[in-house]
Amino acid sequence: MFLIVMMTFFAVLALDINVPATVLTAMAAVNSVILARTDKQAGGETA
């Protein structure tokens, strides 16, 4: 019983780390695509 509880605990802990990391990766990818498109529309000039 203790083994099942510990396995569940660490599985939830792994998901607790994995889900925000996946969301942040997706947000960074979308942000880079948006920045690349706006940079092309602005003529490729950097600030």
MIRO-983480 format. One record per atom (N, C-alpha, C): x, y, z; residue in three letters. Coordinates in steps of 0.02 Angstrom, whole numbers, plus 32768, in hexadecimal, padded with zeros to 4 digits. Atoms other than C-alpha are relative to their C-alpha. Layout:
// residues N
XYZALA/...
END
This chain:
// residues 47
80297FC48000MET/800080008000MET/802B803F8000MET/7FD37FC77FFCPHE/808D8078802CPHE/8021800D7FBCPHE/7FE07FFA8041LEU/80DF80557F84LEU/7FD180227FCELEU/80317FE2802EILE/804080837F25ILE/7FF7804A8010ILE/80077FBA7FECVAL/802E81247F89VAL/803D80287FE9VAL/7FC47FDD8015MET/80E281547F66MET/800480077FB4MET/80017FFC8049MET/80D1812A7EACMET/7FCF80357FE8MET/80327FCD8012THR/803581957EA2THR/801A8046800FTHR/7FE57FBE7FEDPHE/808A82247EFDPHE/803380187FCDPHE/7FCC7FEB802EPHE/812082267E89PHE/7FE580087FB9PHE/801F7FF78041ALA/80B382117DEEALA/7FDE80457FFCALA/80207FBF7FFEVAL/804D82AA7E21VAL/803580378002VAL/7FCA7FCF7FFELEU/80EE83077E49LEU/801F800A7FBBLEU/7FE47FFB8044ALA/813282E07D9CALA/7FD180267FD2ALA/80317FDB8028LEU/809183207D4CLEU/7FFE80498015LEU/80007FBC7FE7ASP/809983BA7DBAASP/803980297FE3ASP/7FC77FDE8020ILE/814183E27D6CILE/7FF780027FB5ILE/800380078049ASN/811C83A77CBBASN/7FCC802D7FE0ASN/80367FD8801EVAL/807884037C9BVAL/8014804A7FFAVAL/7FEB7FBA8009PRO/80B884B47CC0PRO/803B80087FCFPRO/7FC87FFC8030ALA/815884907C5FALA/7FE77FFB7FB9ALA/801C80068043THR/80F2845A7BC8THR/7FDB80407FEDTHR/80257FC2800EVAL/808284F37BD5VAL/8030803A7FF2VAL/7FD07FCA800BLEU/811785697BE3LEU/80267FF77FBFLEU/7FDF800D8040THR/816C85157B4ETHR/7FD380147FC7THR/802F7FED8035ALA/80CF852B7AE5ALA/7FF9804C7FFCALA/80057FB78000MET/80C185E27B1BMET/803E80207FE1MET/7FC37FE5801DALA/817786017AEDALA/80027FF57FB5ALA/8001800E8048ALA/816085AF7A43ALA/7FD0802F7FDCALA/80307FD1801EVAL/80C586187A1DVAL/801D80468001VAL/7FE37FBD7FFBASN/811F86B47A59ASN/8036800A7FCAASN/7FCC7FF88032SER/81B3869479E6SER/7FE380037FBASER/80207FFC8042VAL/814086777951VAL/7FE280457FF6VAL/801E7FBD8006ILE/80E387197974ILE/803580347FF7ILE/7FCA7FCF8007LEU/818587797989LEU/80207FFB7FBBLEU/7FE280088043ALA/81CA873178E6ALA/7FD2801F7FCBALA/802E7FE48031ARG/812D87637887ARG/7FFE804D8004ARG/80017FB77FFATHR/8129881478CETHR/8042801E7FEATHR/7FC07FE78017ASP/81E2882578A9ASP/800280037FB4ASP/80037FFF804ALYS/81C487F777F2LYS/7FD480397FE7LYS/802E7FCB8014GLN/8133887177E7GLN/80208044800AGLN/7FE07FC07FF1ALA/819F88FB7831ALA/803C800C7FD2ALA/7FC97FF7802EGLY/822188E377A9GLY/80417FE28019GLY/7FC580227FE7GLY/829A887A780FGLY/802C802C802CGLY/7FD87FD47FD7GLU/82D7890B7878GLU/7FFD7FEB8049GLU/7FFF80107FB9THR/830D88E9792ATHR/800A803F8027THR/7FFC7FC37FD6ALA/8301896679B7ALA/80458009801CALA/
END
